[in-house]
Amino acid sequence: MPYTRRSFMRSLGITGGAGLALGAMSSIGLAPAVASTPRRFQAPAAGDLIGKVKGNHSVVILGGGPSGLCSAYELQKAGYKVTVLEARNRPGGRVWSIRNGTEETDLNGETQTCTFSEGHFYNLGATRIPQNHNTIDYCRELGVELQMFGNQNANTFVNYTGNKPLANQSITYRAAKADTYGYMSELLQKATNQGALDQVLSKEDKEALSSFLTDFGDLSSDGRYVGSSRRGHSAEPGAGLNFGTEIEPFGMSDVIQGGIGRAFSFEFGYDQAMTMMTPVGGMDRIYYKFQDAIGMDNIEFGAEVSGMKNVPEGVSVDYVVDGKTKSITADYAICTIPPHLIKRLNNNLPSDILLALDAAKPSSSGKLGIEYSRRWWETEDRIYGGASNTDRDISQIMFPYDHYNSDRGVVVAYYSSGKRQQAFESLTHRQRLAKAIAEGAEIHGDKYTRDISSSFSGSWRRTKYSESAWASWAGAGDSHGGMATPEYTKLLEPVDRIYFAGDHLSNAIAWQHGAFTSAQDVVTHLHQRVAQTA
Ligand SMILES: Cc1cc2nc3c(=O)[nH]c(=O)nc-3n(C[C@H](O)[C@H](O)[C@H](O)COP(=O)(O)OP(=O)(O)OC[C@H]3O[C@@H](n4cnc5c(N)ncnc54)[C@H](O)[C@@H]3O)c2cc1C
């Protein structure tokens, strides 16, 4: 019977990771019994699996990003000999923290060297972690210190271009929310009182709804929104008889037509809702911990894979280090190289697999970090973390969540994707900076143009060894996964002894969690296969 990952999963009646493979092994007498209740993946502790599989088994892992390092780490726990080949000279792949000394030549041919002050950085790729993601569990296991990441801040601004009312005005999120929620509540209250909802609501329903709306919209006793202290004050309340000065609300029609609430739903997203977390000192801290755990003897940096073939002895991989071609043969390979780059390798993959890889389309995204020698966003705008939102090409301005109240900091002057990022992609760094400053100044004023000490930008489409921010599966719409398209599903199976892993093979594309779950899934399958054939 051909051995497929799907049949394995079906036979278990579960989907999970290496922790679950332990359960599977217990059923064939290779590991101690574990509770049979299905549970979430739990990374096995050191020693759980080591020695349980007879013989020596080797796995070569192509790529030292999250999925590659997670695969190596978990396989090592189970006693496999692993070799990670990574083209870059650092771990983490698209998890890349930019700090003093970071140097990169992009595919436009421009070289940048980061000169941020010591201790300052920004994450050009992954930057935040939702509480539910297993990335948090690896941080716990590896000892990576976490801190809160402000995904939302009442004091940051919305500012949208155009001719609509309230266009080109910087409005705090707190004012935009108070007015939007206030007027929406007033309108619903009116509709309810005028009997428009009598077909669907009972008298008791209407009373309960009215009480909710009065509180939610901060409505007056006659059901109107007439402004609220939630909007903020032009003069802060203080001691004695200083009651502060509330800011008048915008008009209802302006609020509706201006669409100042268009970004509110961002934080409603399952994976964007507070509390969000991030490692202290940069997201790349996670991958230096993986590197320590796996051991430098088992990782080769600067190793650009040029070929990967199934051969009778296993999998043969060619790679280039310092201009010299080397080869390695292992029992199995896990290929975590981005899908659209795999066909460039000298390979003997079947044509249907190459076609399936082609369905993972590359996408644009990028960021530019500016180090300011004065934290004007804190002292003048009272902004501590979070982001301002706009429909300009910069899309958003993200404020630092570290070094609060110190004398300098790195602002992410844009984090944009799709067409808005394409407007930056082909520019030189200087041109990107000039555009970012001009658009940022339209939102935060003249101070945005001053006290700049250095900057660094990156565009993932123009970054070697990535050439994409994340995969977008043809036929899967805007979903964060492959939506079980035939191409996606095909790549979930190994091609003889070659496995594919990466966030593109998960339902959490563009999240480290996706890369980890994909790695865990592959490790589980490979481990079970070895256990059954050993
Ligand atoms: C702009 C941006 C923002 C993001 N934000 C978040 C976030 O906030 N939170 C979050 O959790 N995730 C975020 N992500 C997603 C996260 O970075 C990815 O999910 C994760 O990096 C995927 O890991 P991977 O191992 O599948 O792929 P990669 O990280 O791409 O790793 C693949 C590895 O293969 C290597 N490689 C390529 N070609 C070769 C070759 N020929 N030979 C050898 N090695 C090669 C690459 O150098 C790389 O190290 C973001 C990504 C981007 C781009």
The ligand as a MOL file (V3000), in Angstrom:
LIG
                    3D

  0  0  0     0  0            999 V3000
M  V30 BEGIN CTAB
M  V30 COUNTS 53 58 0 0 0
M  V30 BEGIN ATOM
M  V30 1 C 6.4690 41.4030 6.1240 0
M  V30 2 C 6.1900 40.1540 6.9210 0
M  V30 3 C 5.5270 40.2560 8.1350 0
M  V30 4 C 5.2610 39.1140 8.8840 0
M  V30 5 N 4.6740 39.2530 10.1050 0
M  V30 6 C 4.5260 38.1780 10.9050 0
M  V30 7 C 4.1240 38.3500 12.2590 0
M  V30 8 O 3.9040 39.4670 12.7170 0
M  V30 9 N 4.0290 37.2470 13.0300 0
M  V30 10 C 4.3210 35.9840 12.5630 0
M  V30 11 O 4.2350 35.0260 13.3260 0
M  V30 12 N 4.7290 35.8060 11.2770 0
M  V30 13 C 4.8430 36.8650 10.4510 0
M  V30 14 N 5.3390 36.7180 9.1840 0
M  V30 15 C 5.4580 35.3630 8.6140 0
M  V30 16 C 6.7110 34.5770 8.9920 0
M  V30 17 O 7.8660 35.3300 8.7980 0
M  V30 18 C 6.7110 33.3290 8.1200 0
M  V30 19 O 5.5120 32.6220 8.3440 0
M  V30 20 C 7.8660 32.3830 8.4170 0
M  V30 21 O 9.1020 33.0230 8.2650 0
M  V30 22 C 7.7870 31.1960 7.4670 0
M  V30 23 O 8.8370 30.3150 7.7590 0
M  V30 24 P 9.3380 29.2730 6.6670 0
M  V30 25 O 10.4180 28.4850 7.2970 0
M  V30 26 O 8.1620 28.5650 6.1060 0
M  V30 27 O 9.8920 30.1750 5.4690 0
M  V30 28 P 11.1470 31.2370 5.4720 0
M  V30 29 O 11.1370 32.0490 6.7080 0
M  V30 30 O 11.0450 31.9560 4.1770 0
M  V30 31 O 12.4010 30.2800 5.4620 0
M  V30 32 C 12.8550 29.6720 4.2830 0
M  V30 33 C 14.3690 29.6060 4.3520 0
M  V30 34 O 14.8660 29.0040 3.1520 0
M  V30 35 C 16.1010 29.6530 2.8430 0
M  V30 36 N 16.4510 29.4390 1.4380 0
M  V30 37 C 15.8630 29.9520 0.3280 0
M  V30 38 N 16.4850 29.5060 -0.7680 0
M  V30 39 C 17.5020 28.6950 -0.3570 0
M  V30 40 C 18.4940 27.9330 -1.0260 0
M  V30 41 N 18.5870 27.8650 -2.3610 0
M  V30 42 N 19.3630 27.2130 -0.2810 0
M  V30 43 C 19.3040 27.2210 1.0830 0
M  V30 44 N 18.3910 27.9410 1.7610 0
M  V30 45 C 17.4770 28.6560 1.0520 0
M  V30 46 C 15.8250 31.1090 3.1510 0
M  V30 47 O 17.0170 31.8500 3.2880 0
M  V30 48 C 15.0360 30.9760 4.4390 0
M  V30 49 O 15.8640 31.0260 5.5810 0
M  V30 50 C 5.6420 37.8350 8.4050 0
M  V30 51 C 6.3150 37.7430 7.1820 0
M  V30 52 C 6.5920 38.8830 6.4450 0
M  V30 53 C 7.3360 38.7580 5.1550 0
M  V30 END ATOM
M  V30 BEGIN BOND
M  V30 1 1 1 2
M  V30 2 1 2 3
M  V30 3 2 2 52
M  V30 4 2 3 4
M  V30 5 1 4 5
M  V30 6 1 4 50
M  V30 7 2 5 6
M  V30 8 1 6 7
M  V30 9 1 6 13
M  V30 10 2 7 8
M  V30 11 1 7 9
M  V30 12 1 9 10
M  V30 13 2 10 11
M  V30 14 1 10 12
M  V30 15 2 12 13
M  V30 16 1 13 14
M  V30 17 1 14 15
M  V30 18 1 14 50
M  V30 19 1 15 16
M  V30 20 1 16 17
M  V30 21 1 16 18
M  V30 22 1 18 19
M  V30 23 1 18 20
M  V30 24 1 20 21
M  V30 25 1 20 22
M  V30 26 1 22 23
M  V30 27 1 23 24
M  V30 28 2 24 25
M  V30 29 1 24 26
M  V30 30 1 24 27
M  V30 31 1 27 28
M  V30 32 2 28 29
M  V30 33 1 28 30
M  V30 34 1 28 31
M  V30 35 1 31 32
M  V30 36 1 32 33
M  V30 37 1 33 34
M  V30 38 1 33 48
M  V30 39 1 34 35
M  V30 40 1 35 36
M  V30 41 1 35 46
M  V30 42 1 36 37
M  V30 43 1 36 45
M  V30 44 2 37 38
M  V30 45 1 38 39
M  V30 46 1 39 40
M  V30 47 2 39 45
M  V30 48 1 40 41
M  V30 49 2 40 42
M  V30 50 1 42 43
M  V30 51 2 43 44
M  V30 52 1 44 45
M  V30 53 1 46 47
M  V30 54 1 46 48
M  V30 55 1 48 49
M  V30 56 2 50 51
M  V30 57 1 51 52
M  V30 58 1 52 53
M  V30 END BOND
M  V30 END CTAB
M  END
